[in-house]
Amino acid sequence: MFWDYHVGNPEGIHQLMILFSDSGTPKSVRFMNSYSGHTYKFTKAQIGRLTMNRNPQNYFADIEQASFSPSTMVPGFAASADPVLQARLFAYPDAARYRLGVNYQQLPTNTAKAQVYCPFQRDGKMRFDGNYGGDPSYVGSSIKPTKFYQGLNGSNPEALSLHTEHERWAGEVSAYTSEITDRDFAQPAALWELIGRGPGHQDRFIDNLVSSVKDVKYPELRKKVYSLFSRVNKELGLKLQERTEATINAA
């Protein structure tokens, strides 16, 4: 199922290459890369600094209760219309609500460091703050008007919007299911060259792929996998095929 999905969605090949490279198989947590695997749209502005300055003080409180989602973004970031990302924007918080409860964002390990005003996200079991008091559970009230950041600093909603006309939702997501061309493999090809700069890195990458592809039972599906990586680099596809088939025949 894994490879059947990816040969049918080749636009994810760059992320797939990261997964099977040294970046995706770190020696330990200390060697992990901390960037997102998805594509976002953003404005170039400093939003803060992430400092790793201590280990967890309590494993349950700090680690097991932690929840991460690509939908948790600061102003200035916006999600692209990548269908996989769009699914995860919903699925990750939904899984957290099931695992930790509807108010998981109030837990100290998940709570925002800057104030967040979201009065329509309230109530539910284990709510342990003021629950927005008597504020209406909607915005735009004429009785108790909401003061937005844009109004306070003299800007307007459009100034903070990241959506261009090309990114409007009218047919936006379906546009990302368009035909794949050779241009879509330019960045994966560049990544393959970058991997080649590290001694033995390309061999380790192929070995990681072989350990997965060898378990594909359908020869025709394996051929499609080899073809996929051949579009990145012909030599890569050939070596993957040779090593995988040799491993299967030797089993």
PEPEDA-V259137 format. One record per backbone hydrogen bond with DSSP energy under -1.0 kcal/mol. CO is the residue of the C=O (numbers start at 1). NH is the residue of the N-H. E is the energy in kcal/mol with one decimal. If there is no record, write none. Layout:
CO;NH;E, CO;NH;E
This chain:
1;5;-2.0, 2;6;-1.8, 3;7;-2.3, 9;12;-1.7, 10;13;-1.9, 12;16;-2.1, 13;17;-2.2, 14;18;-1.7, 15;19;-2.0, 16;20;-1.6, 28;31;-1.6, 29;32;-1.6, 39;80;-1.3, 41;78;-2.0, 43;45;-1.4, 58;62;-2.9, 59;63;-2.1, 59;64;-1.9, 60;65;-1.4, 63;66;-1.3, 69;72;-1.7, 71;73;-1.2, 74;77;-1.6, 76;43;-1.6, 78;41;-3.0, 82;86;-2.7, 83;87;-1.8, 84;88;-2.0, 85;89;-2.2, 87;91;-2.8, 88;92;-2.0, 90;94;-1.8, 91;95;-2.4, 92;96;-1.9, 93;97;-2.4, 94;98;-1.6, 95;99;-2.4, 96;100;-3.2, 101;104;-1.4, 103;106;-2.0, 104;107;-1.1, 107;110;-2.3, 107;111;-2.1, 118;121;-2.1, 130;133;-2.1, 132;135;-2.4, 148;152;-1.8, 149;153;-2.1, 150;155;-1.4, 156;159;-1.3, 157;160;-1.0, 164;167;-1.2, 165;168;-1.1, 169;171;-1.3, 171;175;-1.1, 173;176;-1.5, 174;177;-1.6, 175;178;-1.1, 181;184;-1.5, 182;185;-1.6, 183;186;-1.4, 185;189;-2.0, 186;190;-1.9, 187;191;-2.4, 188;192;-2.2, 189;193;-1.8, 190;194;-2.1, 191;195;-2.7, 192;196;-1.4, 194;197;-1.5, 195;198;-1.4, 198;201;-2.1, 200;204;-2.2, 201;205;-2.5, 202;206;-2.3, 203;207;-2.5, 204;208;-2.4, 205;209;-1.9, 206;210;-2.8, 207;211;-2.0, 209;212;-1.2, 209;213;-3.2, 210;214;-2.2, 212;215;-1.4, 213;216;-2.0, 218;222;-2.0, 219;223;-2.1, 220;224;-1.5, 221;225;-1.7, 222;226;-2.4, 223;227;-2.4, 224;228;-2.0, 225;229;-2.1, 226;230;-1.7, 227;231;-1.2, 229;233;-2.2, 233;237;-2.3, 234;238;-2.2, 235;239;-2.6, 236;240;-2.4, 237;241;-2.0, 238;242;-2.6, 239;243;-2.6, 240;244;-2.3, 241;245;-2.5, 242;246;-1.9, 243;247;-2.1, 244;248;-2.2, 245;249;-2.5, 246;250;-1.6
